[in-house]
Amino acid sequence: MTVTEYQVDGMTCGHCEKSVQEEVGSIGGVQDVQAEAKSGRMIVTSEEPVAPSEVAAAVEDAGYKLVSAGMPSGATGGGCCGGSCGCS
């Protein structure tokens, strides 16, 4: 299991949070998404690391912008996911 924290720009309310959670939650392998409008913080729990480009596309589909991604738990070196998404 992988838990990754992201920063999302543009969320202002509970509806925004729900929209982001639904879009990102539809990515294969994603088990849980928690978004907080006030801080812009989003936590994604997934079976394996998810490519940041997939997360960014889902956030954009919801109408917002992904501004940063942290290192997932369990990842070791090489970019955001240990290089498995080609980011290294």
C-alpha positions in Angstrom: 0.0 0.0 0.0 1.2 3.5 -0.9 0.1 6.8 0.7 1.0 10.0 -1.2 0.3 13.6 -0.3 -0.4 16.2 -3.0 -1.2 19.9 -3.1 -4.2 21.0 -5.2 -4.9 24.6 -6.1 -8.4 26.0 -6.5 -10.6 23.9 -4.1 -12.8 26.2 -2.0 -15.6 24.1 -0.5 -16.9 20.6 0.2 -18.2 20.2 -3.3 -14.7 20.9 -4.6 -13.3 18.2 -2.3 -15.9 15.7 -3.4 -15.2 16.4 -7.1 -11.5 15.8 -6.7 -12.1 12.7 -4.6 -14.4 11.2 -7.2 -12.1 11.9 -10.1 -8.9 10.7 -8.4 -10.7 7.8 -6.9 -11.6 6.5 -10.3 -7.9 5.9 -11.1 -7.2 2.2 -11.2 -5.6 0.9 -7.9 -6.6 4.0 -5.9 -8.3 2.8 -2.7 -9.0 6.1 -0.9 -8.7 9.8 -1.5 -9.0 12.5 1.1 -9.1 16.2 0.0 -9.2 19.3 2.2 -10.2 22.5 0.5 -8.9 24.8 3.3 -5.3 23.6 3.0 -5.4 22.3 -0.5 -4.0 19.0 0.8 -5.0 15.7 -0.8 -3.9 12.2 0.5 -4.1 9.3 -2.0 -4.0 5.7 -0.8 -3.3 3.2 -3.5 -2.2 -0.4 -4.0 0.9 0.7 -5.9 2.4 4.2 -6.6 0.3 6.1 -9.1 1.9 8.1 -11.9 1.7 11.8 -11.0 0.5 12.5 -14.6 -2.5 10.3 -13.9 -3.3 12.1 -10.7 -2.8 15.5 -12.4 -5.1 14.6 -15.2 -7.8 13.5 -12.8 -7.5 16.7 -10.7 -7.7 18.7 -13.9 -10.8 16.8 -15.0 -12.4 17.9 -11.7 -11.5 21.5 -12.6 -8.5 22.1 -10.4 -4.7 22.1 -10.6 -2.2 19.7 -9.0 0.7 21.9 -7.9 2.9 19.4 -6.1 3.3 15.8 -5.2 5.3 14.2 -2.3 7.3 11.0 -2.1 4.9 8.1 -1.6 5.4 5.9 1.5 7.3 2.8 0.5 9.0 4.4 -2.4 12.8 4.3 -2.5 14.8 6.8 -4.6 14.2 8.0 -8.1 11.6 10.7 -8.5 8.1 10.4 -7.1 7.7 6.6 -7.1 11.1 5.1 -7.1 11.2 5.5 -10.9 8.3 3.0 -11.7 6.3 5.7 -13.5 9.3 7.0 -15.5 9.7 10.1 -13.5 13.3 9.5 -12.3 
